[in-house]
């Protein structure tokens, strides 16, 4: 948890309002991991539970409040983010929205009145709760990697992945019998004995299998191009947002850095004539491609303490340019 808490200090500094919104989201994700790392134990369990049921629920409510504050603050700061609530939103933003929905479901079903209405059997509630939690862990990791705000380096993704997997494994922490009791379960060893002492009874193998799937998903986020793929929009946008690109502010950048088609023969027209076409070799959409290309350049310059264009200020680029205003 301490390693994850320092990640905001390793990122490029942006306006305080944006940094605050992003930090709230990360605190919410850390809280979700804490809920896994400090699971509730049976009243007869040994050793004593780390969190009481009421405090576990309170921590869940805090996680939800932080997640909502993260989303609301960023939309207030950058109103154009409302575009990410449309069907054309990238995969990583869809993962973030589904994470929020998952947390809402976890908190809402954690209240006794709701729980008893939906699951008369406590074992069924426990299984559903755990499955939804593991899904949320996978979704929040995909959201963080795709946004590349704090997880913009391979080692950071490794740290986050290991922390997520460790928290998930804490759910399977073998329960110990009271010291006075002895029996076959006390002497069993290996994976079979571990599963026999796991707190989920006949569902232990299923939960262990889901944790293994989570490990595969977390590992896949380390693959080259994973973050880029998460920025793809399954449903392409049909209309472009207004975009202002002042060439006069980019005179220090070599033209061929952007206009590669002048020398490699892969295009002869404007950028969008290719990047919004159906060419098979252009698997990434124009919005995802240019967001990554332009903002990465701006972030690198900010990191080097040089003058740079907007990195997270949507309206800094998506506005009607002076030339278009003059034409109107």
C-alpha positions in Angstrom: 0.0 0.0 0.0 2.9 2.4 0.8 4.5 1.7 -2.6 1.2 2.5 -4.4 0.7 5.7 -2.3 4.0 7.2 -3.6 3.0 6.7 -7.3 1.5 10.2 -7.6 4.8 11.7 -6.5 6.5 10.0 -9.5 4.2 11.5 -12.1 4.6 14.7 -14.1 3.0 17.6 -12.2 -0.2 18.9 -13.7 -2.7 21.6 -12.5 -3.7 21.0 -8.8 -7.3 20.4 -9.6 -6.5 17.6 -12.1 -3.8 16.1 -9.7 -6.4 16.1 -6.9 -9.0 14.3 -9.0 -6.5 11.6 -10.1 -5.2 11.2 -6.5 -8.8 10.6 -5.3 -9.2 7.8 -7.8 -5.9 6.2 -6.8 -6.9 6.4 -3.1 -10.2 4.7 -4.0 -8.3 1.9 -5.7 -5.9 1.5 -2.8 -9.0 1.3 -0.5 -10.4 -1.5 -2.7 -7.1 -3.4 -2.3 -7.3 -2.8 1.5 -10.7 -4.4 1.6 -9.3 -7.5 0.1 -6.2 -7.5 2.3 -8.2 -7.2 5.5 -11.1 -9.6 4.9 -13.9 -10.3 7.3 -13.5 -13.6 9.3 -16.2 -15.7 10.9 -17.0 -14.9 14.5 -15.6 -18.3 15.4 -12.4 -17.7 13.3 -9.0 -17.7 14.7 -7.1 -15.4 14.9 -9.5 -12.5 15.4 -10.7 -10.5 12.4 -8.6 -7.4 11.4 -11.8 -5.4 10.7 -15.2 -5.7 12.2 -18.1 -6.1 9.8 -19.2 -2.5 10.4 -15.8 -1.0 9.8 -15.4 -3.2 6.7 -18.6 -1.7 5.4 -17.6 1.8 6.4 -14.3 1.4 4.5 -16.4 0.3 1.5 -18.5 3.4 1.7 -15.3 5.5 1.8 -14.0 3.8 -1.3 -17.2 4.6 -3.1 -17.2 8.2 -2.0 -13.6 8.6 -3.2 -14.4 7.0 -6.5 -17.4 9.3 -7.1 -15.4 12.3 -6.1 -12.7 11.3 -8.6 -15.2 11.1 -11.4 -17.2 14.2 -10.5 -14.2 16.5 -9.9 -12.5 15.6 -13.2 -15.7 16.2 -15.1 -16.1 19.6 -13.3 -12.5 20.5 -14.1 -12.7 19.2 -17.7 -16.3 19.3 -18.9 -15.4 17.6 -22.2 -14.8 14.4 -20.2 -18.5 14.0 -20.5 -17.7 12.6 -23.9 -16.4 9.5 -22.2 -19.9 8.7 -21.1 -20.9 8.1 -24.7 -20.7 4.7 -26.5 -17.5 5.8 -28.3 -15.6 6.0 -25.0 -12.2 4.1 -25.1 -11.9 0.7 -23.4 -9.9 2.0 -20.4 -12.7 4.5 -19.6 -15.3 1.8 -20.0 -13.3 -0.2 -17.5 -13.3 2.8 -15.1 -17.1 3.2 -15.4 -17.6 -0.5 -14.8 -15.3 -0.3 -11.8 -17.5 2.4 -10.3 -20.6 0.4 -11.0 -19.0 -2.6 -9.3 -18.1 -0.6 -6.2 -21.6 0.8 -6.0 -23.0 -2.8 -6.2 -20.5 -4.0 -3.5 -21.4 -1.2 -1.1 -25.2 -1.4 -1.7 -25.3 -5.2 -1.3 -23.2 -5.0 1.9 -26.1 -3.6 3.9 -28.0 -6.3 5.8 -31.4 -5.4 4.5 -30.4 -5.5 0.9 -28.2 -8.6 1.4 -31.0 -10.7 2.9 -33.4 -9.7 0.2 -31.1 -10.8 -2.6 -29.3 -13.8 -1.0 -31.2 -15.7 1.7 -28.1 -17.9 1.9 -24.9 -16.2 3.3 -22.6 -18.5 1.3 -24.2 -17.3 -1.9 -23.8 -13.6 -0.9 -20.2 -14.2 0.0 -19.4 -15.9 -3.3 -21.1 -13.1 -5.3 -19.3 -10.4 -3.3 -15.9 -12.0 -3.8 -16.4 -12.6 -7.5 -17.5 -8.9 -8.0 -14.5 -7.8 -6.0 -12.0 -9.7 -8.2 -13.7 -8.3 -11.3 -13.3 -4.8 -9.9 -9.6 -5.4 -9.2 -9.1 -6.4 -12.9 -11.1 -3.4 -14.2 -9.4 -0.8 -12.0 -6.0 -2.1 -13.2 -7.1 -1.8 -16.8 -8.4 1.7 -16.2 -5.1 2.8 -14.5 -2.9 1.3 -17.2 -4.9 2.7 -20.1 -5.0 6.2 -18.6 -1.2 6.1 -18.1 -1.4 8.8 -15.4 0.4 7.0 -12.6 1.1 3.7 -14.4 3.1 5.2 -17.2 6.2 3.0 -16.8 6.6 -0.8 -16.8 7.9 -1.0 -13.2 4.9 0.9 -12.0 2.6 -1.6 -13.7 4.5 -4.4 -12.1 4.2 -2.8 -8.6 0.4 -2.3 -9.1 0.0 -5.8 -10.4 1.9 -7.4 -7.5 -0.1 -5.4 -5.0 -3.4 -6.4 -6.6 -2.4 -10.0 -6.7 -1.2 -10.0 -3.1 -4.5 -8.4 -1.9 -6.5 -11.0 -3.8 -4.4 -13.8 -2.3 -5.2 -12.4 1.2 -8.8 -13.5 0.5 -7.5 -17.1 0.5 -5.5 -16.7 3.7 -5.9 -20.1 5.4 -7.9 -19.9 8.6 -6.4 -21.5 11.6 -8.3 -23.6 14.1 -8.4 -22.7 17.8 -5.3 -23.9 19.6 -7.3 -26.4 21.6 -8.6 -28.2 18.6 -6.7 -30.8 16.6 -7.8 -32.8 13.6 -6.9 -33.8 10.1 -7.3 -30.2 8.9 -4.5 -29.1 11.2 -2.0 -31.6 9.7 -3.0 -31.3 6.0 -0.3 -29.8 3.8 0.2 -28.6 0.2 -2.4 -26.9 -1.9 -5.1 -29.4 -0.9 -4.6 -28.6 2.8 -4.5 -24.9 2.0 -7.8 -25.0 0.2 -9.3 -27.1 3.0 -8.5 -24.4 5.5 -9.6 -21.5 3.2 -12.6 -19.6 4.4 -14.9 -20.4 1.5 -15.7 -24.0 1.9 -16.7 -25.7 -1.3 -16.2 -22.4 -3.2 -12.5 -22.2 -2.4 -11.4 -23.9 -5.7 -13.6 -21.5 -7.7 -12.2 -18.4 -5.9 -8.6 -19.8 -6.4 -9.3 -20.2 -10.1 -10.6 -16.7 -10.4 -7.5 -15.3 -8.7 -5.4 -17.3 -11.2 -7.4 -15.6 -14.0 -6.8 -12.2 -12.4 -3.1 -13.0 -12.3 -3.2 -13.7 -16.1 -5.1 -10.4 -16.7 -2.6 -8.4 -14.7 0.3 -10.0 -16.5 -1.3 -9.2 -19.9 -1.2 -5.5 -19.0 2.6 -5.7 -19.1 2.6 -6.8 -22.8 3.9 -4.2 -25.3 1.0 -2.2 -26.7 -1.4 -3.1 -23.9 -2.0 0.5 -22.8 -2.4 1.6 -26.4 -4.9 -1.1 -27.1 -6.9 0.0 -24.0 -7.3 3.4 -25.6 -9.2 2.0 -28.6 -12.9 2.8 -28.9 -15.0 -0.3 -29.8 -17.5 2.1 -31.4 -15.8 4.8 -33.5 -16.9 8.4 -33.2 -18.7 9.7 -36.2 -18.2 13.4 -35.6 -14.9 15.1 -34.5 -14.6 17.5 -31.7 -13.3 21.0 -32.6 -9.5 20.9 -32.7 -7.1 23.8 -32.7 -3.6 23.0 -33.7 -1.5 26.2 -33.9 1.4 25.4 -36.1 3.2 28.6 -35.1 3.7 27.1 -31.6 5.3 23.9 -33.0 8.0 25.5 -35.1 10.7 23.9 -33.0 9.4 20.4 -33.9 10.6 18.8 -37.1 7.7 18.5 -39.6 8.5 14.9 -40.3 7.9 14.0 -36.7 4.2 14.3 -37.4 4.0 14.3 -41.2 5.6 10.9 -41.7 3.6 10.4 -44.9 5.9 12.9 -46.7 8.8 10.4 -46.7 7.6 6.9 -46.1 4.9 6.8 -48.8 2.2 5.6 -46.5 -0.1 8.5 -47.3 -0.3 11.7 -49.3 -3.2 13.6 -47.9 -4.2 15.1 -44.5 -3.7 13.0 -41.3 -7.3 12.1 -40.9 -7.6 10.9 -44.5 -5.7 7.8 -43.4 -6.2 7.7 -39.6 -10.0 7.7 -40.0 -10.1 5.4 -42.9 -10.7 1.6 -42.9 -7.1 0.7 -43.7 -6.3 -2.7 -42.2 -2.8 -1.6 -41.0 -4.3 1.3 -38.9 -5.8 -0.7 -36.1 -5.8 2.2 -33.7 -8.4 4.9 -34.2 -7.5 8.5 -34.9 -8.6 9.8 -31.4 -6.5 7.2 -29.5 -3.5 7.6 -31.8 -3.4 11.4 -31.6 -4.2 11.5 -27.9 -1.3 9.2 -27.2 1.1 10.9 -29.7 0.3 14.6 -28.8 -0.1 14.2 -25.0 2.9 12.0 -24.7 5.1 14.7 -26.3 3.6 17.4 -24.0 4.2 15.2 -20.9 7.8 14.5 -21.9 8.4 18.3 -22.2 6.7 19.0 -18.9 8.9 16.3 -17.3 11.9 18.0 -18.7 10.6 21.3 -17.3 10.2 22.8 -20.8 7.4 24.7 -22.2 4.7 22.4 -23.4 1.1 22.3 -24.6 -1.9 20.9 -22.7 -1.4 17.5 -21.2 -4.8 16.9 -19.6 -6.6 20.1 -20.3 -9.2 19.0 -22.9 -10.3 22.5 -23.8 -6.6 23.5 -24.4 -6.7 21.6 -27.7 -10.4 20.9 -28.4 -11.5 24.5 -29.2 -12.4 26.4 -32.2 -9.2 28.0 -33.6 -8.8 31.7 -34.4 -8.6 30.9 -38.1 -12.0 29.1 -38.1 -13.5 32.0 -36.2 -12.2 34.5 -38.8 -13.7 32.4 -41.6 -17.1 32.4 -39.9 
